[in-house]
């Protein structure tokens, strides 16, 4: 994997500077969903593919966008299943991290929708349909907080569910990459 990655904070700052009108979590979720569902784009063209409606003028000339694309692509294709949603760090309040996960799931579902177009959800396996439904539930959630330790544990569990769910959906929806040299496709099935 590439050593240089964009942090949630750096992406958030870039989006504010560009007046993009989207949060860092939502944008990463959208890009992940688009790529996960087999959307075709490049490191330079993905904002257009995702129909990013930005309030700035001119072309995207920021290094953050190609870097985010490469990082997301590498994580999804990682044979060691190292994918992680791009969310605020543990130094951020629990409520903000939970809201960022909700935004990430909303973005993910939107990205999947853009990539799959008119593909019927009936074409998905039962497991994949259930994951998409669970992501929809998370995306529509509003959290209550009480016990910090219990809430932190719950967020970690939901985050792990999302992480694994993305990998399972990616294995089912995205075409397998072609191995260099022999042209044989690799399997992305995790189960």
C-alpha positions as a printed NumPy array, in Angstrom:
array([[  0.   ,   0.   ,   0.   ],
       [  1.017,   3.567,  -0.533],
       [  2.719,   5.207,   2.417],
       [  1.115,   8.599,   1.815],
       [ -2.553,   8.715,   2.69 ],
       [ -4.874,  11.592,   3.231],
       [ -6.249,  12.003,   6.723],
       [ -9.861,  12.78 ,   7.495],
       [ -8.799,  16.188,   8.818],
       [ -6.775,  17.025,   5.664],
       [ -9.634,  16.   ,   3.394],
       [-12.137,  17.966,   5.496],
       [ -9.9  ,  21.051,   5.308],
       [ -9.534,  20.651,   1.533],
       [-13.297,  20.351,   1.072],
       [-13.884,  23.505,   3.139],
       [-11.244,  25.371,   1.132],
       [-12.848,  24.25 ,  -2.153],
       [-16.335,  24.983,  -0.822],
       [-17.341,  21.532,  -2.038],
       [-20.476,  21.298,   0.107],
       [-19.834,  17.708,   1.185],
       [-18.229,  16.246,   4.294],
       [-15.034,  14.189,   4.177],
       [-16.832,  11.092,   5.458],
       [-19.674,  11.423,   2.962],
       [-17.24 ,  11.913,   0.07 ],
       [-15.078,   8.924,   1.015],
       [-18.214,   6.83 ,   1.453],
       [-19.461,   7.903,  -1.986],
       [-16.177,   7.079,  -3.673],
       [-15.944,   3.747,  -1.852],
       [-19.509,   2.811,  -2.788],
       [-18.93 ,   3.768,  -6.407],
       [-15.744,   1.71 ,  -6.691],
       [-17.177,  -1.123,  -4.612],
       [-20.111,  -1.479,  -7.01 ],
       [-17.822,  -1.631, -10.034],
       [-17.966,   2.028, -11.082],
       [-15.333,   2.89 , -13.682],
       [-13.369,   6.108, -13.351],
       [ -9.845,   7.459, -12.905],
       [ -7.969,   9.319, -10.197],
       [ -8.586,  12.557, -12.097],
       [-12.178,  12.013, -13.265],
       [-13.883,  10.5  , -10.227],
       [-15.384,  13.749,  -8.872],
       [-17.302,  14.106, -12.145],
       [-18.286,  10.425, -12.132],
       [-19.739,  10.93 ,  -8.653],
       [-21.5  ,  14.076,  -9.822],
       [-19.76 ,  16.102,  -7.139],
       [-21.636,  19.365,  -7.006],
       [-19.033,  21.774,  -5.776],
       [-19.493,  25.467,  -5.138],
       [-16.08 ,  26.365,  -6.521],
       [-15.192,  27.305, -10.071],
       [-12.612,  25.657, -12.269],
       [-11.166,  22.198, -12.402],
       [-10.158,  20.138,  -9.416],
       [ -6.435,  20.643,  -9.277],
       [ -5.95 ,  19.551,  -5.718],
       [ -3.621,  16.648,  -4.9  ],
       [ -6.06 ,  15.451,  -2.264],
       [ -8.534,  14.063,  -4.806],
       [ -6.173,  11.777,  -6.767],
       [ -4.565,  10.735,  -3.482],
       [ -7.949,   9.838,  -1.994],
       [ -8.845,   7.846,  -5.105],
       [ -5.579,   5.854,  -5.092],
       [ -5.848,   5.183,  -1.371],
       [ -9.456,   4.005,  -1.662],
       [ -8.698,   1.82 ,  -4.689],
       [ -5.661,   0.262,  -2.949],
       [ -7.644,  -0.481,   0.199],
       [-10.476,  -2.146,  -1.693],
       [ -8.018,  -4.262,  -3.681],
       [ -5.852,  -5.099,  -0.648],
       [ -5.412,  -8.879,  -0.447],
       [ -5.029,  -8.53 ,   3.324],
       [ -8.469,  -6.885,   3.617],
       [ -7.092,  -3.661,   5.071],
       [-10.023,  -1.444,   4.099],
       [-11.091,   1.191,   6.646],
       [-13.728,   3.916,   6.191],
       [-12.124,   7.355,   6.355],
       [-13.484,   8.774,   9.606],
       [-12.294,  11.199,  12.286],
       [ -9.696,   9.853,  14.703],
       [-10.196,   8.735,  18.289],
       [ -9.24 ,  12.227,  19.492],
       [-12.594,  13.492,  18.171],
       [-15.727,  13.29 ,  20.324],
       [-17.692,  10.049,  20.095],
       [-20.815,  11.858,  18.888],
       [-18.887,  13.4  ,  15.958],
       [-17.347,  10.045,  15.008],
       [-20.764,   8.37 ,  15.11 ],
       [-22.29 ,  11.105,  12.94 ],
       [-19.373,  10.755,  10.517],
       [-20.112,   7.028,  10.223],
       [-23.763,   7.833,   9.459],
       [-22.616,  10.293,   6.759],
       [-20.158,   7.711,   5.414],
       [-22.949,   5.133,   5.032],
       [-25.192,   7.67 ,   3.283],
       [-22.396,   8.48 ,   0.87 ],
       [-21.635,   4.8  ,   0.322],
       [-25.227,   4.032,  -0.632],
       [-25.273,   6.99 ,  -3.019],
       [-22.038,   5.844,  -4.645],
       [-23.378,   2.312,  -5.07 ],
       [-26.515,   3.771,  -6.641],
       [-24.496,   5.854,  -9.111],
       [-22.335,   2.886, -10.116],
       [-25.097,   0.334, -10.429],
       [-27.571,   2.599, -12.236],
       [-30.619,   0.556, -13.063],
       [-29.283,  -2.743, -11.764],
       [-31.987,  -4.404,  -9.703],
       [-31.297,  -5.152,  -6.06 ],
       [-32.795,  -8.579,  -6.825],
       [-29.559,  -9.336,  -8.698],
       [-27.693,  -9.208,  -5.383],
       [-27.231, -12.225,  -3.168],
       [-29.343, -12.409,  -0.037],
       [-26.282, -11.535,   2.07 ],
       [-25.521,  -8.476,  -0.064],
       [-29.145,  -7.266,   0.073],
       [-29.062,  -7.62 ,   3.856],
       [-25.816,  -5.627,   4.104],
       [-27.248,  -2.843,   1.928],
       [-30.381,  -2.782,   4.103],
       [-28.255,  -2.61 ,   7.26 ],
       [-26.208,   0.246,   5.767],
       [-29.501,   2.021,   5.024],
       [-30.519,   1.596,   8.648],
       [-27.191,   3.031,   9.834],
       [-27.493,   5.908,   7.352],
       [-30.904,   6.804,   8.797],
       [-29.763,   6.51 ,  12.418],
       [-29.644,   9.083,  15.126],
       [-27.676,   7.986,  18.158],
       [-28.308,   8.522,  21.859],
       [-25.371,   8.531,  24.231],
       [-25.154,   7.415,  27.814],
       [-22.226,   5.309,  28.997],
       [-18.996,   6.36 ,  27.265],
       [-17.395,   2.906,  27.433],
       [-20.486,   1.099,  26.15 ],
       [-21.023,   3.696,  23.431],
       [-17.385,   3.462,  22.332],
       [-17.628,  -0.335,  22.164],
       [-20.872,  -0.129,  20.192],
       [-19.327,   2.293,  17.69 ],
       [-16.314,   0.007,  17.234],
       [-18.641,  -2.939,  16.569],
       [-20.726,  -1.011,  14.038],
       [-17.567,   0.246,  12.339],
       [-16.228,  -3.319,  12.045],
       [-19.575,  -4.448,  10.609],
       [-19.388,  -1.667,   8.008],
       [-15.765,  -2.501,   7.172],
       [-16.504,  -6.193,   6.605],
       [-19.769,  -5.406,   4.812],
       [-17.927,  -3.203,   2.32 ],
       [-15.445,  -5.975,   1.616],
       [-18.226,  -8.526,   1.111],
       [-20.133,  -6.199,  -1.216],
       [-16.963,  -5.39 ,  -3.117],
       [-16.292,  -9.109,  -3.55 ],
       [-19.735,  -9.588,  -5.03 ],
       [-20.291,  -6.399,  -7.017],
       [-16.948,  -5.301,  -8.422],
       [-15.272,  -7.124, -11.261],
       [-12.163,  -8.977, -10.179],
       [ -8.847,  -7.313, -11.042],
       [ -6.674,  -8.901, -13.681],
       [ -3.366, -10.267, -12.468],
       [ -0.368,  -8.744, -14.175],
       [  1.373, -11.114, -16.507],
       [ -1.016, -14.009, -17.061],
       [ -4.351, -12.249, -17.544],
       [ -6.126, -14.582, -15.09 ],
       [ -8.723, -12.898, -12.922],
       [ -8.445, -13.152,  -9.188],
       [-11.426, -13.987,  -7.06 ],
       [-12.762, -11.42 ,  -4.626],
       [-15.221, -13.762,  -2.914],
       [-14.679, -13.76 ,   0.817],
       [-17.088, -16.574,   1.577]])
